[in-house]
Amino acid sequence: MAIYLDHAATSPMPPEVIAAYASALAVVGNPASIHTQGQNAKRMLEEARERVAASVGADSVEVTFTGGGTEAVNLGIKGLWWARASTGPATDVARRRILVPRGEHHATIDTIDWLEQHEGAVIEWIPIDGLGRIDLLALEAALGPDVALVTLLGANNEVGTVQPVAEVAALAAVHDVPVHVDAIAGYGYLPIDFHALGVAAMSISAHKIGGPVGIGALVIARSATIVPLFHGGNQQRARSGTQDVAGAVAFGLAASQATADLEAHAASLRELRDRLVAGIRDAVPTAILRGDPTPEGRLPGNAHFTFPGCEGDSLLFLLDVAGFSVSTGSACQAGVPEASHVLIAMGLSEADARGALRMTLGTHTTRAEVDALVAALPDAVARAGRAGLAERQPTFGR
């Protein structure tokens, strides 16, 4: 049985969440219907919405369920941009600029690329430092009346570095610029208080915290204006379409479980992560930890290393054969043999960025599993290094 150390890609559903999901699937009734069965479905839906809202310090009316994290990111960025670009200030300054740090998730990168190509958005990239953290001085200098929005990760999904979201929101507020935060990687691992952050919109996803795949949410501040992606029914504030009651029920339970004792859970993960980091450094002295090295500066379950002379994909496959599930970065880009754009943005060369591995721990990860990976890693690194060297050797025909 494989040891699963890729919780950042998706986290297994606990038995009680599966049971709640299955039970809710058996309930008949469209929550938009006014008969008794429809209203029963609506009650279940709204109780789930309240649970999700409570997990992030928001009001239930601020939670719009989506078909997953990627849709939530699209709705947050496109919805804010359309609302801002179509209603300029009294000075008639066109608000078309989007400020975004380098090293973002591809859900954000592809969304803003689409807005640039099809809607006339102007993208301005804000640099990040060698740890993956946004340059606040550069952001402050870039803000102005022509900025439509700022969008950023709450914590980097690859290297785990936590971003200063509240500080970003405060800087943007000086210019009345809304902020969208992709909180998907940090949700369930870091405490989130939506109201205290001061952002306009925040994306979260169920399957990262033990909920089902196919449901997420965009949390939208009461004061924010979002133009919907979908039209036809107005079932939610910013999204039309019949709502997934069963998915919401499972999402709500997973949200409650993931945040019920968050501080203790995070402390336990940090202890395991630090054990893994120390073990890898001892077992493979050439390995380099990427992202913020401080205990509180990175996601508690994230350990991201580069291994000089190795290809990340080779390491992944060798460890997979040995019974370990890890990642080279974002699962959305898995299988694409290219250097991480996050590491490149952090200042690494393409060669140095290629030998990356991301190991992410979850609720049920054990010390024995961490120690087993550390024990298996030196052989995988040695074999991957030899494979990479062989690939780089010149070949001669007869």
Secondary structure as the mmCIF struct_conf table of DSSP 4:
data_model
#
loop_
_struct_conf.conf_type_id
_struct_conf.id
_struct_conf.beg_label_comp_id
_struct_conf.beg_label_asym_id
_struct_conf.beg_label_seq_id
_struct_conf.end_label_comp_id
_struct_conf.end_label_asym_id
_struct_conf.end_label_seq_id
STRN STRN1 ILE A 3 TYR A 4
STRN STRN2 ASP A 6 ASP A 6
TURN_TY1_P TURN_TY1_P1 HIS A 7 ALA A 9
HELX_LH_PP_P HELX_LH_PP_P1 PRO A 12 PRO A 14
HELX_RH_AL_P HELX_RH_AL_P1 PRO A 15 LEU A 25
TURN_TY1_P TURN_TY1_P2 ALA A 26 ALA A 26
TURN_TY1_P TURN_TY1_P3 PRO A 31 ALA A 32
BEND BEND1 HIS A 35 HIS A 35
HELX_RH_AL_P HELX_RH_AL_P2 THR A 36 SER A 55
TURN_TY1_P TURN_TY1_P4 VAL A 56 GLY A 57
HELX_RH_3T_P HELX_RH_3T_P1 SER A 60 GLU A 62
STRN STRN3 VAL A 63 THR A 66
BEND BEND2 GLY A 67 GLY A 68
HELX_RH_AL_P HELX_RH_AL_P3 GLY A 69 ALA A 85
TURN_TY1_P TURN_TY1_P5 SER A 86 SER A 86
BEND BEND3 THR A 87 THR A 87
TURN_TY1_P TURN_TY1_P6 ALA A 90 THR A 91
STRN STRN4 ARG A 97 PRO A 101
TURN_TY1_P TURN_TY1_P7 ARG A 102 GLY A 103
HELX_RH_AL_P HELX_RH_AL_P4 HIS A 106 GLU A 119
STRN STRN5 VAL A 122 ILE A 126
HELX_LH_PP_P HELX_LH_PP_P2 PRO A 127 PRO A 127
STRN STRN6 ILE A 128 ILE A 128
TURN_TY1_P TURN_TY1_P8 GLY A 130 LEU A 131
BEND BEND4 GLY A 132 GLY A 132
STRN STRN7 ILE A 134 ILE A 134
HELX_RH_AL_P HELX_RH_AL_P5 LEU A 136 ALA A 142
TURN_TY1_P TURN_TY1_P9 PRO A 145 ASP A 146
STRN STRN8 VAL A 147 LEU A 153
BEND BEND5 GLY A 154 GLY A 154
STRN STRN9 ALA A 155 ALA A 155
TURN_TY1_P TURN_TY1_P10 ASN A 157 VAL A 159
STRN STRN10 THR A 161 VAL A 162
HELX_LH_PP_P HELX_LH_PP_P3 GLN A 163 GLN A 163
HELX_RH_AL_P HELX_RH_AL_P6 VAL A 165 ALA A 173
TURN_TY1_P TURN_TY1_P11 VAL A 174 ASP A 176
STRN STRN11 VAL A 179 ASP A 182
TURN_TY1_P TURN_TY1_P12 ILE A 184 GLY A 186
STRN STRN12 TYR A 187 TYR A 187
TURN_TY1_P TURN_TY1_P13 GLY A 188 TYR A 189
STRN STRN13 LEU A 190 LEU A 190
HELX_RH_AL_P HELX_RH_AL_P7 PHE A 194 LEU A 197
TURN_TY1_P TURN_TY1_P14 GLY A 198 GLY A 198
BEND BEND6 ALA A 200 ALA A 200
STRN STRN14 ALA A 201 SER A 205
BEND BEND7 ALA A 206 ALA A 206
TURN_TY1_P TURN_TY1_P15 HIS A 207 GLY A 210
BEND BEND8 GLY A 211 GLY A 211
TURN_TY1_P TURN_TY1_P16 VAL A 213 GLY A 214
STRN STRN15 GLY A 216 ILE A 220
TURN_TY1_P TURN_TY1_P17 ARG A 222 SER A 223
BEND BEND9 LEU A 229 LEU A 229
BEND BEND10 GLY A 232 GLY A 233
BEND BEND11 GLN A 236 ALA A 238
BEND BEND12 GLY A 241 GLY A 241
HELX_RH_AL_P HELX_RH_AL_P8 VAL A 245 THR A 259
TURN_TY1_P TURN_TY1_P18 ALA A 260 ASP A 261
HELX_RH_AL_P HELX_RH_AL_P9 LEU A 262 ALA A 283
TURN_TY1_P TURN_TY1_P19 PRO A 285 THR A 286
STRN STRN16 ILE A 288 LEU A 289
BEND BEND13 GLY A 291 GLY A 291
BEND BEND14 THR A 294 THR A 294
TURN_TY1_P TURN_TY1_P20 PRO A 295 GLY A 297
STRN STRN17 ARG A 298 ARG A 298
TURN_TY1_P TURN_TY1_P21 PRO A 300 GLY A 301
STRN STRN18 ASN A 302 THR A 306
TURN_TY1_P TURN_TY1_P22 PRO A 308 GLY A 309
HELX_RH_AL_P HELX_RH_AL_P10 GLY A 312 VAL A 321
TURN_TY1_P TURN_TY1_P23 ALA A 322 GLY A 323
STRN STRN19 PHE A 324 SER A 325
STRN STRN20 SER A 327 SER A 327
BEND BEND15 THR A 328 GLY A 329
HELX_RH_3T_P HELX_RH_3T_P2 ALA A 331 GLN A 333
TURN_TY1_P TURN_TY1_P24 ALA A 334 GLY A 335
BEND BEND16 GLU A 338 GLU A 338
HELX_RH_AL_P HELX_RH_AL_P11 HIS A 341 ALA A 345
TURN_TY1_P TURN_TY1_P25 MET A 346 GLY A 347
HELX_RH_AL_P HELX_RH_AL_P12 GLU A 350 ALA A 353
BEND BEND17 ARG A 354 GLY A 355
STRN STRN21 ALA A 356 THR A 360
TURN_TY1_P TURN_TY1_P26 THR A 363 HIS A 364
HELX_RH_AL_P HELX_RH_AL_P13 ARG A 367 ARG A 392
BEND BEND18 GLN A 393 GLN A 393
#
